[in-house]
Amino acid sequence: MGDAVLDVAAGISEKYRDKARYNKNILIENNTFNVYDNGLILDLFSVDGLVFRNNRIVKTNAYPARKLNKEFFNVNYSDNVVIEENNTYVGFKTETPHKH
């Protein structure tokens, strides 16, 4: 953990990962994320109920880009996660560079 703009996680033992959800009912809406490479925006672990909508992800030249080509969204051991199609991606080679 710690590689994404937003990390949501819980340190639970492997024995309970299939069922335990410690982070619940999260709404990430109407934000602008200025990024300088193709790295993780959202990394989820042990979440029940998250909506990511109406956000702008803008690629900037503020810092040199790292040579990353990761998915923007990583979801593990989570339920009811919705990453809506109405997010906007600006400055990338494709309109939606890393779908979930």
VENSUL-V102858 format. One record per backbone hydrogen bond with DSSP energy under -0.5 kcal/mol. NH is the residue of the N-H (numbers start at 0). CO is the residue of the C=O. Records with the same first field share a line. If there is no record, write none. Layout:
NH=CO ; CO
This chain:
4=39
5=40
7=42
11=9
15=12
16=12 ; 13
18=15
19=15
21=45
22=45
23=21
24=47
25=48
27=50
28=26
29=52
32=55
33=31
34=32 ; 57
37=67
38=36
40=71
41=71
42=5
43=73
44=7
45=75 ; 76
47=22
48=78
49=79
50=25
51=81
52=27 ; 50
55=30
56=87
57=32 ; 55
58=56 ; 89
59=34 ; 57
67=65
69=37
73=41
75=43
78=46
81=49 ; 79
83=51 ; 81
86=83
87=54
89=56
96=93
